[in-house]
């Protein structure tokens, strides 16, 4: 069988399949176009910032370790075509240029996602960097060492954007974030995004909202010197692109596989490509079911990719597994500010026709009298009349972000906000007030539901 992709989804699937089938029962061939396998792309900003010592710390399993498990892993080899009818994959050795076909009985597609890189003048100039792979991270660090000054511009204010802004700040750069949206962190509602903006300003990061980049300007040496928007230009000795990613599914599309509205491959619950008995897909190249909205969406996270891999590996190895869907949980931080969300934002609820109420509360992550208590803001959405929980957003300091897991479980279970108020959560002054902030938000949301129904 063949595996396309050597990171979280692909190699997790290959490893799980190998656990279930011996080499004489199942031959596994895997293609990876890069130079690393099974690494944490999510950890790259923390390597760049200096919080993580080096790239080796981000690698869970090397190519050699995979090969020791009887996986024929071919590095620096890119799949360039899939012949579904002929059950074969065309691959190119990127070192030698040799192209060849390899047959398969079963195929796993885990081609990941590609960074959004707009076609702008100067976008490929030296000093302009994306941060998708370990190679990208090393190239950025090398660029920082040779930057003529200490001015960094980060384009985009999503997860990668704010994390890279922190990394540049820790590296001693003067940081400007150019954000096309109304507020940073578009995965939050604008009122919660403003809290992030205010905190970034307090850290010394200049955030410019409503800023659409039009071109990258270069100096006499050809290196980036400024970033231009429709209003003005911003001096830059290095530029980091944090605009987001999109599914790397063109190979699957060209082969006739079904892709969804967000460009990702569509699968069934077993992660089998829709309409294909012997082809599976997982990781950042697929769309998954949003259990709250009832629609598919594209979410590029290592947690999902590894779960997909476990399900796929079980199924191709003769076992059984399913992936029911997600509720959209994600956490991030910028310096000491923690950011979390799960479920739907207001515009998500509006898009699927749900009527809802909201409630926002301010509390602390510990008892107010306990040393180190810091403010935390929790916003909660619930369905009108039924009170079904629809989403939660949290912005605060230490101990804030992981509280979103309570809401993620409640969303998965289909709980109402009234049911949440009775949850038996842990309490002691160092960890929580008597009423945990999530439960305080649930109580206020219950009142909003009742008030809207009167």
N, C-alpha and C positions, 0 to 999 in steps of 0.2 A: 504494500500500500504506500501511497505518497502523502507527504505533508508539505505544504507550502507555508513557510514562516517558521522562524526558530526562536521566537520569544515566548511570552507567557502562554498564550492560547495554544499554539502549535506544539511546543515542547511539553507542555502539561498534558496534552492529549496523547502525544507519542509515549511519554513516560507511563501514563496510566494504562495504555494499551499493552505496553511491554510487561507491566505487572501481571496482566491477565493472560497473555499469550507468550509462550517461549519462542525463541528465534526460529526453530524448525516449524512452528505453527503459523508465524506471522513475520514476514519480512517488512521492515520499516525503512523507507528512504525519505529523508527530509532535506529541503532546500532552504538556505538562508543567504540572502544577498549581502548581508553586512558582515562584520568581523566579530560579532559577539552574539551569544545566546543567553536566554533566560535571565535577563537583567531588568532592573527597575528603572524604567524611564522616569517614573514619578520622583525618583531620588536625585535626578540630575541637578535641579536648582539648588539642592542642599550640598551637593559636591562643589558646584560653582561657588557657593557662598563660603565654603570652607568648613561647614558643619560636618560633612562627611569627608574622610581623609582622601579617598581616591576611588577610581572606577571599579577596582577589584571588590570594594565593599558592596557594590550594587549588583554584582553578578551572583546569582543563586547557583548556577550550574554551568560549567564551561563546556565547549564542544567535546573535549577529551572525555569528560565525565559522562556525557550522553553516549559517546561511542563505546565506552566501557560497558554500557547497558545494551549493547548490540543494536544501536540505532545508527544506520548509515547516514550520518549527517554531513552534507556537502556545503561547506562554507563558501562565501563569495560566489554563490551560484544563484542566478535569478530565473524564476519561472516566467516565460514569455508567452506561453500559449497553452490552452487546455482544449484537447480534442475529446469532447464528452462521448461522442458516438464510438470513437476508436479507443476509448479508455487509455489515454496517454497524455503526458505533459511534456512540453518542449522546454528545455532549460539551457541556459547559457553560462558557461564558466567565465566569470568576469575577469579572471586573471589571464587566461589563455585565449579567450574569445571563442572557444569551441562551443558549438550548439549541437544538441542531441535530444532525442525523444526517449522518455521512460514510461513504460506501461504501468497501469495500476488496476487493481480490483476494487479498491476503496480509496477515496481521495478526501483529504482534509485541507480546507482552505483557511489559513490564518494569516492573511497578508497585512493585517494591522490597519493603521490610519496614516495619512500623510499630512504634514503641517500645511495650513492655509498660507500660501505665499502669493500675494497679489501681484499682478503684472504691472509693476510701476517702474518708471525710469530710475535706474540706479539700484534696483533691489538686489542685484548680484554683486555689488561693489564690495571690495575687501572691508571688513569691519561690520558687515551686516550678517547676523547669525540667527538661525533657528535652533531649537533645543529638543529635537525628537530622539536622537540616538546618542550613545556614548561618544561616538566620533564627533557629533555636533558639540557635545559638552567640552571635549578636549580642544576643539578648534576655537571655541569661545574663550576658554582659559588662555590659550596661546595668544589670542587677539588682545585680551586684556593686558597681558604682559608687554605688548608692543604698542599699546594705544598712546598716541601723542599727548593726550590730556586725560582728565578724569570726569568727563561728561558722558553719561549714558542716557539713551532714549529707548524706552520700552514701548513698542507698538502693540496695543491691546491690553485690556485690564480684566481678563478672565483669570482662571486659576493659574495658568502658566505666567501670565503677565504680572500678577501681583507677587507671585513667588520669585520671579526673576527680578522684579523691582527690589525686593528684600535682598536678594543675592548681590545685586549691584551696590546697594547701600552698604552691605557688610564688607564689600571689597573696596570701600572708600570712594565710590563714585558719587557725583552729584546726579540725581536720578529725576528724569521727567517721564511720566507715563502719558501717552497719547491714546485716548479712549474715544471711540466713535459713538458710544452710547451716552445715555443721560447720566449714568453713574457707573462706577466700576462694579465688577461682579454682576454681569447681566443674568446670572443664574439666580440672583435674588431679585425681589421687587425693588423698585427705585428708592423707596423710603428706607429699606435696610441697606441698600448699596450706599446711600449717603453716609451711613455710619462708618462704612469702610473708607469712604473718601475722606471724611473728617479725621479718622485715625491715621491714614497715610500722610495727610498734611501735617499732623502732629509729629510724625516720625521724620519729617523733612523731605518727603517725597512729593514732588509737584505733580498733581494729576490734572490733566486738561480734558474735560468732557466735551463731547460734540466735535471732536477733532478728527477729521478724515484726512489721512495722509495722501498726498498727491504725487510726491516724488522724493527720491533720495539724492541729495547733492553731494558731490565729491570735490576734494581738493586737488591741487596740482599733482600730488602723488597717486591719484586715483582712488584713495581711501575715502570712506564716508566722512563728511564734514558737517552736514546739516540734514535735518528732516523737515520737509515742507508740508504744511497743511494748506487748506483753502484760505486761512487767515494770516499765517505768518510762518517763519522758519524757526527751528530750534537747533542750536549747535549740538553736535554729537561726535564723540570720539569712538563710540561703539553703539551699535543699534541691535537690540534683541527683539525678535518677532515672537509675540505671544498672542497671536490672533485666533488660535484654535486649530482643530484638525478636522478632517473629513475622511470617510471610509476609503480605504485603498481597495476598491472593488471593481476596477475597470477590467481586470483580467476575467473575473467571473461574469461580468456583464457581456463582454465580447464572446464568451463561451455559451451564452444563452441562459444563464442563471437569472432568476428573478431578483430584482433589487427593489427596495422600498422607496417611499417619498423622500427619505433623507440620504439616499444613495448607498445604503448598506444592503448586504445580501439578506434575503428573507429566509428564515428557517422554521421548522416545526418545533415542537417542544423537546424533541430529542436532538435538536441542533442539526438536523438533516436539511440540506438545501431543498427548498420547496420544489416538488416535482421530480426529484432525483433520488433514487433509492440508495445509491452508493457514494454520494457526495455529502460531506458535512462541512459546516463553516462555523467559525467562532472567533471571539475576540473583537478587536476594534473595527473589523471589516463588516460586521453584521448589525442589523437593527434588532432590537428586542422589544418585547411587549411591556408597556407601561401599565402596571396593575391598577393604578389609580385612574388614569385617563382612558384606558381601554384602547390605546393606539400604540403603534410601534414608534420607537425613537432611537436615535444613535447616541450612545454614551460610551466614551472611550476611557475605560478604567481597568487597571490591572486586576482588581478584585473580580470583575465580571469575566475577564479573559481567562483567568485561571479556573473559575467555576465552569465556564464553557468547555475548557480543555478536559476537565475531569469527566464531564457528562459525555463528551465526544469519545474520549478514550475508553470509557466503559462500554459504550455502544459498539464501537468498531472492534473492541476486544472480546465481544461475545457476552458482555454483561448488559446492564440496563440503567439508564439515567435520564432525567429530564431537567430542563431549566425553565421554570414557570414564568419568569419575568422579573422586573425590577420596580422599585418605587422612586428611584432617582436620588439616592443618598450620596452626598459628597461633602468632604471637609477640606479646609485649606487654612493657611495662616499668612499673615504678613507681620514679621517680627513677633510681638507678643499678642497681636490681635488674632483671635480664632474666628473662623467663618464656617458655618454649616448650613446645609439645607437638605430637605427630603420632601418628596411629593410634588405638588403643583404650586406654581406661583399664581398670582392673580390672573395674568394674561393666559396662562395655561388652562385654568378653569374656564375662562371666557371662551377660549378657542374650541373647547369640546362641549360648550353649551351648559356648563354647570352653574347654577346659582349658588352663591356662597356668602358667608359673613367672615369677617376677620377680627382679630383681637391682638393687641400688642401690649406687652408688659415689660417693666424693668425690674430686675431683681439682682441678686448677687449669687455667685457660685458657691459660697459658703455662708454660714450664719453671719449676719451683719456685724456681730460683735467679735467674731473670730479674726485673728490677725491674717492679713492678706486677702480679705474679702474684696472682690472687684466687681464692677457693674456688668450686667449681662442683659441683652435685649432679646426677647423671644416674640416672634410673630407667628400666629396660627391661623389657618384657613379651615373652615368646616362647611359642609354642604347645608344649604338652607333647608329648614324643616327637619331633615333626618338627623342632622348633627354629625354625619360621618366625617371623620378627619380627612382632610384633603392635602394638607401640607404644613410644614414647619420650617422656619428660618431662624437661625441663632447667630448673634454677633456678640462676642465678649472676650474676656481674657482667660487666663489659665483655667481649665476645667469646663469651659463652655461648649466646645465643639462636639465632644463625644456624647453629650446629652442628646444629640439628635438621634442616637441609636434607639432610644426609647420610642421616639415618634416613628422611626422606620419600622419597628416591630408592630406598633399599633396600626400603621398603614397597611402592612402586609396582612394583618389579622382582620382588617376591615372594621376596626373599632370606632365607636362614636366618641366625641370629646367628653360626653358625660361618663361613659365607661372608663375613660382614662383617668378621671378624677379619683377613682377608687384604686388605682394601681398601687401596689405595695412596694414602693421604691426605698432604697437604702437611705438612712439618715444618721448623720452625726455632724456636729458643728463644723469640723474641718472639711466636710465634703458637700454639705448642702444645708440650706435653711430647713426649718420644719416642713414647710411646703416647698417642694422642689420647684424651680422656675418653670419647668415644663408643665407641672400640674397647676401652677398658678395661672399659666396661659390657658390651660384647658378649662379651668373654672370660669375665667373671663369669657372664653369663647362660648361656653354653655349659656351664659347670660345673654350673649349676643344672639345666639340661635333662638332663644326663648323670646327675646325682645323683638326680633324680626318677624316672629310668627304671631305676635299679638296684634 
